[in-house]
Structure formats: structure tokens, C-alpha cells
């Protein structure tokens, strides 16, 4: 029984099976391409902020804007689901917390030295 060609018509080109011993490079289909950014899923919100920002910028942010960085780092620790984002938020929180603690100790020391 011959197959009717009209029933098998699709807009997609026919696909061929590859043999195990075929050394030719495989053609890429549209399904093979991954999104930009190394194939990771698109992140938004705090996950996107901490996961997609360079670590050097996060460290500078924590050192120069320690109050805001501490608050955003704590929010990031609570809300981030991505592991990279969570670890970057923790690093930002730790650095900002240390800088904030040093600033508080410096203010207390300056107040005690000025009061004598």
C-alpha cells in the first residue's frame, strides 16, 4: 500500500538520521541554539541584579555605597533563587556589613576621643 503524499505534507524539511560512524559535522537547527548568556535562563529582579553583574562592580558597590548595598544584599539573600545570585548577594552583604561596622566603630572612637 503506497502512502499518500498529500497526507504527509508539512512545512518542515525532511530530517535524516545520523549514523553512529558518521564523522561529518552535524547541521544545527533552530532548536539547537541557546539564548545569549551561556545558555542560562533569563533572570529578572534581584536574581538578575546579582547574577548578571560583574563581581568587581558588586564589591565596589559594597565598599562605596555600603548602606544601600547592605540593604539590597539582605533583600537579595531572602528573595534570590539562583545559586550564583545568592552567593553574590551574600558576598555583597558581608563586605557592606564589614564596612558599615568599621564606620560605626570609627564614629564611636571619634566621639570618645573628641569628648576628652
Secondary structure, 3 states (H helix, E strand, C coil): CCCCCCCCCCCCCCCCCCCCCCCCCCCCCHHHCCCCCCCCCCCCHHHHHHHHCCHHHHHHHHHHCHHHHHHHHHHHHHHCCCHHHHHHHHHHHHHHHHHHHHHHHHHHHHHHHHCC
